[in-house]
Amino acid sequence: MDDSKRATIYFDPAVHQALRLKAAETDQSISEMVNDAVKRSLAEDVEDLEAFERRKRERSVSFESIVRDLRKRGRL
Protein backbone atom coordinates (compact mmCIF):
# COMPACT_ATOMS: atom_id res chain seq x y z
CA MET A 1 0.00 0.00 0.00
CA ASP A 2 2.30 2.72 -1.25
CA ASP A 3 -0.10 5.70 -1.09
CA SER A 4 -2.07 4.48 1.89
CA LYS A 5 -4.18 6.84 3.96
CA ARG A 6 -4.66 6.43 7.67
CA ALA A 7 -8.11 6.22 9.25
CA THR A 8 -9.23 5.46 12.76
CA ILE A 9 -11.86 2.74 12.99
CA TYR A 10 -13.55 1.63 16.20
CA PHE A 11 -14.55 -2.03 16.39
CA ASP A 12 -16.72 -3.87 18.83
CA PRO A 13 -14.28 -5.70 21.14
CA ALA A 14 -15.45 -9.15 20.00
CA VAL A 15 -15.10 -8.15 16.34
CA HIS A 16 -11.62 -6.80 17.00
CA GLN A 17 -10.60 -10.03 18.69
CA ALA A 18 -11.93 -12.07 15.77
CA LEU A 19 -10.04 -9.83 13.33
CA ARG A 20 -6.82 -10.20 15.30
CA LEU A 21 -7.15 -13.99 15.37
CA LYS A 22 -7.98 -14.22 11.67
CA ALA A 23 -5.13 -11.86 10.79
CA ALA A 24 -2.68 -14.06 12.66
CA GLU A 25 -4.11 -17.22 11.13
CA THR A 26 -4.02 -15.88 7.55
CA ASP A 27 -0.71 -13.99 7.90
CA GLN A 28 -2.40 -10.69 6.99
CA SER A 29 -2.72 -7.43 8.82
CA ILE A 30 -6.07 -6.18 10.05
CA SER A 31 -5.62 -3.25 7.67
CA GLU A 32 -5.24 -5.60 4.70
CA MET A 33 -8.32 -7.57 5.70
CA VAL A 34 -10.45 -4.45 6.24
CA ASN A 35 -9.20 -2.90 2.99
CA ASP A 36 -10.08 -6.09 1.07
CA ALA A 37 -13.54 -6.25 2.68
CA VAL A 38 -14.27 -2.61 1.83
CA LYS A 39 -13.13 -3.17 -1.77
CA ARG A 40 -15.46 -6.17 -2.09
CA SER A 41 -18.34 -4.15 -0.67
CA LEU A 42 -17.71 -1.29 -3.08
CA ALA A 43 -17.48 -3.74 -6.00
CA GLU A 44 -20.92 -5.08 -5.03
CA ASP A 45 -22.23 -1.52 -5.06
CA VAL A 46 -20.86 -1.05 -8.58
CA GLU A 47 -22.60 -4.26 -9.70
CA ASP A 48 -25.87 -3.06 -8.15
CA LEU A 49 -25.61 0.35 -9.80
CA GLU A 50 -24.90 -1.28 -13.18
CA ALA A 51 -27.94 -3.53 -12.75
CA PHE A 52 -30.13 -0.52 -11.88
CA GLU A 53 -28.81 1.30 -14.95
CA ARG A 54 -29.61 -1.66 -17.21
CA ARG A 55 -33.12 -1.97 -15.79
CA LYS A 56 -34.09 1.70 -15.43
CA ARG A 57 -36.14 1.65 -18.64
CA GLU A 58 -38.18 -1.38 -17.59
CA ARG A 59 -41.84 -0.82 -16.97
CA SER A 60 -42.66 -0.44 -13.29
CA VAL A 61 -45.44 -2.57 -11.85
CA SER A 62 -47.04 -1.76 -8.52
CA PHE A 63 -47.46 -4.35 -5.80
CA GLU A 64 -51.20 -3.67 -5.73
CA SER A 65 -51.60 -4.45 -9.44
CA ILE A 66 -49.71 -7.73 -9.06
CA VAL A 67 -51.94 -8.77 -6.15
CA ARG A 68 -55.10 -7.80 -8.06
CA ASP A 69 -53.91 -9.80 -11.09
CA LEU A 70 -53.12 -12.86 -8.96
CA ARG A 71 -56.54 -12.67 -7.32
CA LYS A 72 -58.25 -12.22 -10.72
CA ARG A 73 -56.50 -15.33 -12.06
CA GLY A 74 -57.48 -17.35 -8.97
CA ARG A 75 -53.93 -17.64 -7.64
CA LEU A 76 -54.82 -15.99 -4.32
CYANA upper distance limits for C-alpha pairs under 8 A (distance plus 0.5 A):
 11 PHE  CA     15 VAL  CA      6.64
 11 PHE  CA     16 HIS  CA      6.12
 12 ASP  CA     16 HIS  CA      6.66
 13 PRO  CA     17 GLN  CA      6.68
 14 ALA  CA     18 ALA  CA      6.73
 15 VAL  CA     19 LEU  CA      6.62
 16 HIS  CA     20 ARG  CA      6.63
 17 GLN  CA     21 LEU  CA      6.72
 18 ALA  CA     22 LYS  CA      6.59
 19 LEU  CA     23 ALA  CA      6.39
 19 LEU  CA     30 ILE  CA      6.81
 20 ARG  CA     24 ALA  CA      6.74
 20 ARG  CA     30 ILE  CA      7.15
 21 LEU  CA     25 GLU  CA      6.64
 22 LYS  CA     26 THR  CA      6.45
 23 ALA  CA     27 ASP  CA      6.20
 23 ALA  CA     28 GLN  CA      5.32
 23 ALA  CA     29 SER  CA      5.91
 23 ALA  CA     30 ILE  CA      6.30
 23 ALA  CA     33 MET  CA      7.88
 24 ALA  CA     28 GLN  CA      7.10
 24 ALA  CA     29 SER  CA      8.16
 28 GLN  CA     32 GLU  CA      6.77
 28 GLN  CA     33 MET  CA      7.32
 29 SER  CA     33 MET  CA      6.92
 30 ILE  CA     34 VAL  CA      6.56
 31 SER  CA     35 ASN  CA      6.40
 32 GLU  CA     36 ASP  CA      6.58
 33 MET  CA     37 ALA  CA      6.67
 34 VAL  CA     38 VAL  CA      6.61
 35 ASN  CA     39 LYS  CA      6.69
 36 ASP  CA     40 ARG  CA      6.73
 37 ALA  CA     41 SER  CA      6.72
 38 VAL  CA     42 LEU  CA      6.64
 39 LYS  CA     43 ALA  CA      6.58
 40 ARG  CA     44 GLU  CA      6.80
 41 SER  CA     45 ASP  CA      6.93
 42 LEU  CA     46 VAL  CA      6.85
 43 ALA  CA     47 GLU  CA      6.84
 44 GLU  CA     48 ASP  CA      6.69
 45 ASP  CA     49 LEU  CA      6.61
 46 VAL  CA     50 GLU  CA      6.62
 47 GLU  CA     51 ALA  CA      6.70
 48 ASP  CA     52 PHE  CA      6.71
 49 LEU  CA     53 GLU  CA      6.63
 50 GLU  CA     54 ARG  CA      6.71
 51 ALA  CA     55 ARG  CA      6.70
 52 PHE  CA     56 LYS  CA      6.27
 61 VAL  CA     65 SER  CA      7.37
 61 VAL  CA     66 ILE  CA      7.76
 62 SER  CA     66 ILE  CA      7.06
 63 PHE  CA     67 VAL  CA      6.81
 64 GLU  CA     68 ARG  CA      6.64
 65 SER  CA     69 ASP  CA      6.56
 66 ILE  CA     70 LEU  CA      6.65
 67 VAL  CA     71 ARG  CA      6.64
 67 VAL  CA     76 LEU  CA      8.48
 68 ARG  CA     72 LYS  CA      6.54
 69 ASP  CA     73 ARG  CA      6.69
 70 LEU  CA     74 GLY  CA      6.76
 70 LEU  CA     75 ARG  CA      5.52
 70 LEU  CA     76 LEU  CA      6.35
 71 ARG  CA     75 ARG  CA      6.12
 71 ARG  CA     76 LEU  CA      5.29
